């Protein structure tokens, strides 16, 4: 399956990601993509986590320490990390 995408707006948008998951018979699709200055994330499976640092934003499959500040990017959400800020949106499933 091929989905046409324009960076970064369509990465993780519901139609393409949902179509990929449905055509694959369900399952999990958790993606990260970067253009070198921003990161797009989509979660259709296990959640990801983001934490603001003084040097930027850390995105991981699970918190890497017990420090406060980890924010879950839950199932059915997409996130854009740009200029040190995380914006989350619900995907149209």
C-alpha positions, 0 to 999 in steps of 0.5 A: 500500500502506498500513501501520498504524504506531504511533510509534516502535516499528513504524517500520522493523519488518520486516513493514511495511517488507519488505512495502513493498519486496516489493510494489514489486518489490524495490529499496531502502527507506531511511527516516528518521522523527521525532516531534521527540524521537526518530528511527527509521531503516530500511535496506533498501538503501544503509547509513546512518551515525550518529555521536555528537556532544556535541550529539546524534547525526548520521545521514547517508547517508555519513560527512560527514568523516574523523573517527572514530566513524561507525557503519554502520547496515547493510542489513536493520537498523533504528535508533532514536535517542533521548536521544543514543543509537543502538539498532540491531536486525536486521529480520525479512526 
